[in-house]
Structure formats: C-alpha cells, structure tokens
Amino acid sequence: MKEKKFYPDYFSEIIVSILIAVEVLIILALLYYPSIGRQIDFTKPFQPRPEWYFLWLYQLVRYFPGKSAFIGTVMIPVASVLLLLFIPYIDRGKNGRVRAIMAGSAILSAFVIFTLLSLL
C-alpha cells in the first residue's frame, strides 16, 4: 500500500471537501433566503424600539424621565458594570462566594426583569 503524503494526496481531499461544503452552503442560502426585516404597518404611528439587548435601558428611561434621565441611563449602568468588575474583590474573605453570586444574580435578574417589563 502506498503511503499518503500531505501534498498532493491529503491536500486534494481537503480542497474537494471545502468546495463541497461551499457548494452546499450556497445552495442552502439560495433556497432559504432570510426575510427582509420587520413588516411595516403604515396604518399605525411609528414607534421606534431598540434591539433586545438595549430594552432594559429603554425601560430605565421610562422610570427616570426628564432631567433625571442621566441617573437611569448613565449612573445605574456604570454602577452595575463597576459591580461586575469588583466581583473578584467581593469574592475574597468569609462568605465571599455567596456575596459574589448574590451580586451577579442581582444584576442578571435586574437585566431580565427590565427587559421583560419593556416588552409589555
């Protein structure tokens, strides 16, 4: 039996596999093309909505209107990011792991709750 070498034996197999994969991908892309965004209903007034990952911030703006919007849009998000950055330091000491888990869970649950509230 002849020993296979990388070039040209394995190299040609790799090239053929890549070409088959690209052909399958092109065929699937042509058969199942994505829809073009949301359907527009021109009878309703336009209400801009942010993407899902900004919905929690959109909800915070509702709770802090007017001049207090700086608190809801800057101070609370910066405080939550700082809390996430300080979790390694919170984790030290006795019961540190529990406090770190509580801090992370509080931020995550606030994110989820505000996102769900903005969908209502």
C-alpha positions in Angstrom: 0.0 0.0 0.0 1.3 3.4 -1.0 1.9 5.9 1.9 -0.1 9.1 1.5 1.6 12.4 1.7 0.1 15.7 2.6 0.8 17.1 -0.8 -0.9 16.2 -3.2 -3.0 13.4 -1.6 -4.4 15.0 1.6 -4.3 18.5 0.1 -6.6 17.5 -2.8 -9.0 15.8 -0.4 -9.2 19.0 1.8 -9.8 21.2 -1.3 -12.6 18.9 -2.5 -14.2 18.8 0.9 -14.1 22.6 1.1 -15.6 23.0 -2.3 -18.4 20.6 -1.5 -19.1 22.5 1.8 -19.2 25.8 0.0 -21.5 24.5 -2.7 -23.9 23.1 -0.1 -23.8 26.4 1.8 -24.5 28.4 -1.4 -27.4 26.1 -2.3 -28.9 26.4 1.1 -28.5 30.2 1.1 -30.3 30.4 -2.3 -33.1 28.1 -1.2 -33.8 29.5 2.2 -33.0 33.3 2.0 -33.8 35.4 5.0 -36.7 37.8 5.2 -36.0 41.5 4.9 -36.6 42.8 8.4 -39.9 43.5 10.0 -43.2 44.1 8.1 -44.3 47.7 8.2 -47.8 48.6 9.1 -48.4 52.1 7.7 -51.7 52.5 9.5 -50.1 52.7 12.9 -47.9 55.6 14.1 -44.1 54.9 14.1 -42.8 53.8 17.5 -39.0 53.2 17.4 -37.9 50.3 19.6 -34.3 49.4 20.4 -32.9 45.9 19.9 -33.5 43.3 22.7 -30.2 43.9 24.4 -31.0 47.6 25.0 -34.6 47.1 26.1 -33.6 47.2 29.8 -32.0 50.7 29.2 -35.1 51.7 27.3 -37.2 50.7 30.4 -34.9 52.7 32.7 -35.5 55.8 30.7 -39.2 55.4 31.4 -38.6 55.4 35.1 -36.2 58.3 35.0 -37.8 60.9 32.7 -36.6 64.4 32.0 -33.6 65.8 34.0 -33.2 62.6 36.0 -32.6 60.6 32.8 -28.8 60.8 33.5 -29.3 58.7 36.6 -31.2 56.0 34.6 -29.1 56.0 31.5 -25.6 56.6 32.8 -25.2 56.2 36.6 -27.1 52.9 37.0 -25.4 51.1 34.1 -22.0 52.3 35.1 -22.7 51.2 38.7 -23.7 47.8 37.5 -20.6 47.4 35.3 -18.4 48.6 38.3 -20.1 46.0 40.5 -19.3 43.3 37.9 -15.7 44.5 37.8 -15.4 44.3 41.6 -16.8 40.8 41.9 -13.3 39.3 42.2 -12.6 41.5 45.2 -16.1 40.8 46.7 -15.3 37.1 46.4 -12.5 37.3 48.9 -12.9 36.5 52.6 -15.5 34.6 54.5 -18.8 34.1 52.7 -17.3 36.0 49.7 -18.5 33.5 47.2 -22.1 33.9 48.4 -21.9 37.7 48.1 -20.4 37.5 44.7 -23.1 35.1 43.5 -25.7 37.4 45.0 -24.3 40.5 43.3 -24.1 38.7 39.9 -27.6 37.3 40.3 -29.0 40.7 41.3 -27.5 42.3 38.1 -28.7 39.5 35.9 -32.2 39.5 37.4 -32.5 43.3 37.1 -31.5 43.0 33.4 -34.1 40.2 32.7 -36.9 42.0 34.7 -36.3 45.4 33.0 -36.2 43.7 29.6 -39.4 41.8 30.2 -41.1 44.9 31.6 -40.2 46.9 28.4 -41.9 44.2 26.3 -45.3 44.8 28.0 
